Amino acid sequence: EAGRRAVVTASGQVAAGAKTAWTVIANRRLVAAGAAAGLTALTAASYAVGRRAERHTHGPLTRMTGGRI
């Protein structure tokens, strides 16, 4: 009885893994689009953070004159 339960449990786990793999394969376009969107967002965020870090602080007179003084 214990052996039968172990086989049933193992086969259920294999079936669940196969179903998950099939779902990923069936929706590969959606998965690829999500990965591309995530990569794009990560790239844009890192670019924005880099631009923000590069910005120099200016005093009030420089800001008022647009950097001419």
C-alpha positions as YAML, in Angstrom:
chain: A
units: angstrom
residues:
- id: 1
  name: GLU
  ca: [0.00, 0.00, 0.00]
- id: 2
  name: ALA
  ca: [2.79, 2.42, 0.89]
- id: 3
  name: GLY
  ca: [4.57, 1.62, -2.38]
- id: 4
  name: ARG
  ca: [1.40, 2.26, -4.35]
- id: 5
  name: ARG
  ca: [0.93, 5.62, -2.65]
- id: 6
  name: ALA
  ca: [4.54, 6.56, -3.42]
- id: 7
  name: VAL
  ca: [4.05, 5.70, -7.10]
- id: 8
  name: VAL
  ca: [0.80, 7.67, -7.27]
- id: 9
  name: THR
  ca: [2.45, 10.69, -5.59]
- id: 10
  name: ALA
  ca: [5.49, 10.53, -7.90]
- id: 11
  name: SER
  ca: [3.34, 10.21, -11.01]
- id: 12
  name: GLY
  ca: [1.23, 13.19, -9.87]
- id: 13
  name: GLN
  ca: [4.36, 15.30, -9.44]
- id: 14
  name: VAL
  ca: [5.65, 14.29, -12.88]
- id: 15
  name: ALA
  ca: [2.29, 15.12, -14.43]
- id: 16
  name: ALA
  ca: [2.23, 18.53, -12.73]
- id: 17
  name: GLY
  ca: [5.76, 19.27, -13.97]
- id: 18
  name: ALA
  ca: [4.85, 18.24, -17.50]
- id: 19
  name: LYS
  ca: [1.74, 20.42, -17.43]
- id: 20
  name: THR
  ca: [3.79, 23.41, -16.25]
- id: 21
  name: ALA
  ca: [6.38, 22.83, -18.98]
- id: 22
  name: TRP
  ca: [3.66, 22.53, -21.62]
- id: 23
  name: THR
  ca: [2.02, 25.76, -20.41]
- id: 24
  name: VAL
  ca: [5.35, 27.60, -20.71]
- id: 25
  name: ILE
  ca: [5.96, 26.18, -24.19]
- id: 26
  name: ALA
  ca: [2.41, 26.99, -25.30]
- id: 27
  name: ASN
  ca: [2.72, 30.58, -24.07]
- id: 28
  name: ARG
  ca: [6.30, 31.16, -25.18]
- id: 29
  name: ARG
  ca: [5.40, 34.35, -27.07]
- id: 30
  name: LEU
  ca: [3.83, 35.80, -23.96]
- id: 31
  name: VAL
  ca: [6.81, 34.72, -21.84]
- id: 32
  name: ALA
  ca: [9.23, 36.24, -24.36]
- id: 33
  name: ALA
  ca: [7.24, 39.48, -24.51]
- id: 34
  name: GLY
  ca: [7.24, 39.70, -20.71]
- id: 35
  name: ALA
  ca: [10.98, 39.09, -20.55]
- id: 36
  name: ALA
  ca: [11.61, 41.74, -23.21]
- id: 37
  name: ALA
  ca: [9.42, 44.25, -21.39]
- id: 38
  name: GLY
  ca: [11.24, 43.56, -18.13]
- id: 39
  name: LEU
  ca: [14.63, 43.97, -19.78]
- id: 40
  name: THR
  ca: [13.53, 47.23, -21.40]
- id: 41
  name: ALA
  ca: [12.25, 48.59, -18.08]
- id: 42
  name: LEU
  ca: [15.47, 47.59, -16.34]
- id: 43
  name: THR
  ca: [17.58, 49.27, -19.03]
- id: 44
  name: ALA
  ca: [15.52, 52.47, -18.92]
- id: 45
  name: ALA
  ca: [15.67, 52.60, -15.11]
- id: 46
  name: SER
  ca: [19.43, 52.11, -15.03]
- id: 47
  name: TYR
  ca: [19.87, 54.81, -17.69]
- id: 48
  name: ALA
  ca: [17.69, 57.23, -15.70]
- id: 49
  name: VAL
  ca: [19.60, 56.52, -12.50]
- id: 50
  name: GLY
  ca: [22.89, 57.10, -14.32]
- id: 51
  name: ARG
  ca: [21.66, 60.40, -15.75]
- id: 52
  name: ARG
  ca: [20.49, 61.50, -12.31]
- id: 53
  name: ALA
  ca: [23.88, 60.65, -10.74]
- id: 54
  name: GLU
  ca: [25.72, 62.60, -13.46]
- id: 55
  name: ARG
  ca: [23.72, 65.79, -12.85]
- id: 56
  name: HIS
  ca: [25.69, 68.54, -11.11]
- id: 57
  name: THR
  ca: [24.12, 70.83, -8.55]
- id: 58
  name: HIS
  ca: [23.94, 74.52, -9.36]
- id: 59
  name: GLY
  ca: [23.23, 77.50, -7.20]
- id: 60
  name: PRO
  ca: [20.09, 79.62, -7.44]
- id: 61
  name: LEU
  ca: [21.70, 82.32, -9.58]
- id: 62
  name: THR
  ca: [22.99, 79.78, -12.09]
- id: 63
  name: ARG
  ca: [19.58, 78.13, -12.27]
- id: 64
  name: MET
  ca: [17.82, 81.50, -12.75]
- id: 65
  name: THR
  ca: [20.12, 82.53, -15.61]
- id: 66
  name: GLY
  ca: [20.04, 79.14, -17.31]
- id: 67
  name: GLY
  ca: [23.71, 78.50, -16.61]
- id: 68
  name: ARG
  ca: [25.03, 81.70, -18.17]
- id: 69
  name: ILE
  ca: [26.52, 82.89, -14.90]
...
